């Protein structure tokens, strides 16, 4: 698979001046279950705090891998 530059790359590589919050979310099938994984960056002045959050979205429902 070839990944070409697009809107996500443009946004990710743009200036963060004035930003308050930045999030990146990916939905995946892992071990037959749908998972939502989010990375967050909260900007506080010239500093920031990073965090990640993982949520299973389909308790009890299996997907083919």
C-alpha positions as CSV (number, residue, x, y, z in Angstrom):
1,X,0.0,0.0,0.0
2,X,1.3,3.4,-0.9
3,X,0.3,6.3,1.3
4,X,0.1,9.6,-0.6
5,X,0.1,13.1,1.0
6,X,-3.4,14.4,1.8
7,X,-5.4,16.6,4.1
8,X,-4.4,14.7,7.2
9,X,-0.7,15.3,6.4
10,X,-1.3,18.9,5.8
11,X,-3.2,19.4,9.0
12,X,-0.7,17.4,11.1
13,X,2.3,19.3,9.7
14,X,0.6,22.8,9.9
15,X,1.5,25.4,12.5
16,X,0.1,24.7,16.0
17,X,0.1,28.4,17.0
18,X,-3.1,29.2,18.8
19,X,-4.1,25.5,19.1
20,X,-5.9,24.4,22.2
21,X,-6.5,20.7,21.5
22,X,-5.2,18.3,18.9
23,X,-6.7,14.7,18.5
24,X,-5.9,11.7,16.3
25,X,-8.4,8.8,16.4
26,X,-8.0,5.4,14.7
27,X,-10.6,2.6,14.6
28,X,-9.1,-0.9,14.2
29,X,-10.1,-4.5,14.4
30,X,-7.8,-6.2,17.0
31,X,-8.2,-9.8,18.0
32,X,-11.7,-9.9,16.4
33,X,-12.9,-6.7,18.3
34,X,-13.4,-3.2,17.1
35,X,-11.2,-0.8,19.1
36,X,-11.2,3.1,19.1
37,X,-7.8,4.5,20.0
38,X,-7.3,8.3,20.5
39,X,-4.2,10.3,21.1
40,X,-4.8,13.8,22.5
41,X,-2.5,16.8,22.9
42,X,-3.8,19.6,25.2
43,X,-1.9,22.9,24.7
44,X,-1.3,25.0,27.8
45,X,0.5,28.2,26.8
46,X,3.8,27.1,25.2
47,X,3.6,23.7,26.8
48,X,1.4,20.6,26.2
49,X,0.2,17.4,27.8
50,X,-0.2,14.2,25.7
51,X,-2.5,11.3,26.6
52,X,-4.0,8.2,25.0
53,X,-7.4,6.6,25.4
54,X,-8.5,3.1,24.2
55,X,-12.2,2.0,24.1
56,X,-13.6,-1.3,23.0
57,X,-16.7,-0.5,20.8
58,X,-18.2,-3.9,20.4
59,X,-18.2,-5.9,23.6
60,X,-19.3,-9.4,22.7
61,X,-19.3,-9.0,18.9
62,X,-16.5,-10.5,17.0
63,X,-15.2,-9.4,13.5
64,X,-13.3,-11.4,11.0
65,X,-9.6,-10.4,10.9
